[in-house]
């Protein structure tokens, strides 16, 4: 995972790619496994909600709306952390909750 700092360094790097890669720290790469783990979780939750959507289950707005809003907040957090795979899967899960919330 290359962060914004690393991209800035790449733009200003006058040397070779090897010199740039020396500046990539372990912290920049360390979050990759978390991104994959969170993505897998998101892709498990979304299909689980599809059954409720297809059965046209009417869940209370007091349950569905807060869940959808919190998941949307998680998506924003994941994006700012560079966890793009987790953001995509969580956005899909949030979309399922919004469907359950607003379908009446």
VMD Tcl script that draws the C-alpha trace (Angstrom):
set ca {
  {0.00 0.00 0.00}
  {1.47 3.35 -1.00}
  {0.35 6.29 1.09}
  {-0.04 9.92 0.05}
  {3.33 10.65 1.65}
  {4.96 7.97 -0.45}
  {3.32 9.32 -3.60}
  {4.65 12.79 -2.79}
  {8.09 11.30 -2.35}
  {7.71 9.54 -5.71}
  {6.89 12.82 -7.45}
  {9.96 14.50 -6.00}
  {12.27 11.54 -6.31}
  {15.11 12.39 -8.67}
  {16.72 8.95 -8.50}
  {15.78 5.47 -9.47}
  {12.79 3.44 -8.31}
  {15.14 1.52 -6.01}
  {15.96 4.74 -4.19}
  {12.25 5.49 -3.85}
  {11.50 2.01 -2.50}
  {14.12 2.51 0.20}
  {11.85 5.28 1.53}
  {8.85 2.96 1.77}
  {8.67 1.96 5.40}
  {7.18 -1.16 6.95}
  {4.32 0.95 8.32}
  {3.18 1.75 4.79}
  {2.93 -1.94 3.88}
  {1.82 -3.32 7.24}
  {-1.91 -2.60 6.85}
  {-2.37 -4.78 3.77}
  {-3.44 -7.90 5.67}
  {-6.00 -5.87 7.63}
  {-7.45 -4.57 4.37}
  {-7.88 -8.12 3.08}
  {-9.38 -9.38 6.36}
  {-11.90 -6.52 6.51}
  {-12.76 -7.01 2.84}
  {-13.50 -10.69 3.39}
  {-15.77 -9.79 6.30}
  {-17.61 -7.23 4.20}
  {-18.14 -9.69 1.38}
  {-19.57 -12.19 3.87}
  {-22.01 -9.67 5.41}
  {-23.41 -8.33 2.12}
  {-24.64 -11.68 0.73}
  {-26.11 -12.50 4.12}
  {-28.30 -9.39 3.76}
  {-29.35 -10.28 0.22}
  {-31.69 -12.94 1.63}
  {-33.50 -10.28 3.68}
  {-33.71 -8.02 0.64}
  {-35.11 -10.75 -1.60}
  {-37.66 -11.86 1.02}
  {-38.73 -8.22 1.33}
  {-38.25 -8.30 5.07}
  {-39.43 -5.16 6.83}
  {-36.88 -4.35 9.48}
  {-37.32 -1.37 11.79}
  {-35.80 1.92 10.64}
  {-34.37 2.27 14.15}
  {-32.19 -0.74 13.31}
  {-31.42 -0.31 9.63}
  {-30.69 3.42 9.39}
  {-28.12 3.62 12.23}
  {-26.41 0.50 10.89}
  {-26.23 1.98 7.38}
  {-24.94 5.33 8.67}
  {-22.25 3.75 10.85}
  {-21.11 1.55 7.97}
  {-20.92 4.66 5.78}
  {-18.72 6.27 8.42}
  {-16.54 3.13 8.38}
  {-16.19 3.45 4.60}
  {-14.90 7.01 4.99}
  {-12.45 5.89 7.68}
  {-11.21 2.99 5.55}
  {-10.62 5.29 2.59}
  {-8.63 7.75 4.70}
  {-6.53 4.84 5.97}
  {-5.94 3.58 2.45}
  {-7.95 0.38 3.03}
  {-9.66 0.51 -0.34}
  {-10.70 -3.15 -0.52}
  {-12.36 -2.91 2.89}
  {-14.03 0.34 1.82}
  {-15.55 -1.31 -1.26}
  {-16.90 -4.33 0.61}
  {-18.23 -2.19 3.46}
  {-19.88 0.19 0.99}
  {-21.65 -2.81 -0.54}
  {-22.84 -3.90 2.91}
  {-23.98 -0.35 3.72}
  {-25.89 -0.22 0.42}
  {-27.74 -3.39 1.42}
  {-28.70 -1.79 4.73}
  {-29.92 1.36 2.94}
  {-32.09 -0.82 0.69}
  {-33.56 -2.51 3.75}
  {-34.10 0.86 5.39}
  {-35.79 2.77 2.59}
  {-37.76 -0.01 0.96}
  {-41.34 0.11 2.26}
}
mol new
graphics top color blue
foreach p $ca { graphics top sphere $p radius 0.5 }
foreach p [lrange $ca 0 end-1] q [lrange $ca 1 end] { graphics top cylinder $p $q radius 0.2 }
display resetview
